[in-house]
Amino acid sequence: MKTQPLKSIFLSIKCIVLISAILLSSFSYASEPKEIDWEDLIPWTSMFNPSEVKFNKKLDDKEVRIPGYILPLDIIGRDINTFLLVPYIGACIHVPAPAPNQIVYVETKKPWEGLAWWEPVYVTGKIKIENHNFEELAVVGYELIADDVEYYRGTTGTHGFFDW
């Protein structure tokens, strides 16, 4: 008769441990930024009308990590405070510029000392749909507040996208 209360206590402890493990694992996943690529900035519904520029509302206000190239806007010495992140090298300085859903305006929380602007980078931070118009340069559809900017290091070599 005394084994019944012990079984229920043991079962309760198992449930508490299981629930704690589930909660802790969900917190660790929530803090990781979602790694995205440039195709993710364009919603799949845009294939119905390719001439219309659409934005992926599912990404709005989310923590993301995206690779790209820097076009500096605000530079003090070696420190870059704001820049445009673009999908390929040379975008925005050639006409026409990429579509607004393929350019990200980035503000860094702390200045990034970028010496090699032609190198690909990863930018991590909170992205939102925000329109910016830079006269004679580009219209931008996304804004990202960067927590981190780091050089992209691909799996095939030390220079990321290009191995020279």
CORQUIJO-V216859 format. One record per helix or strand. SS is the DSSP state (H for helix, E for strand). FROM is the first residue (numbers start at 1). LEN is the number of residues. If there is no record, write none. Layout:
ss: {SS	SS}
from: {FROM	FROM}
len: {LEN	LEN}
This chain:
ss: {H	E	H	H	H	E	E	H	E	E	E}
from: {2	34	38	44	57	62	79	100	103	121	138}
len: {30	3	4	5	3	15	8	3	11	14	14}
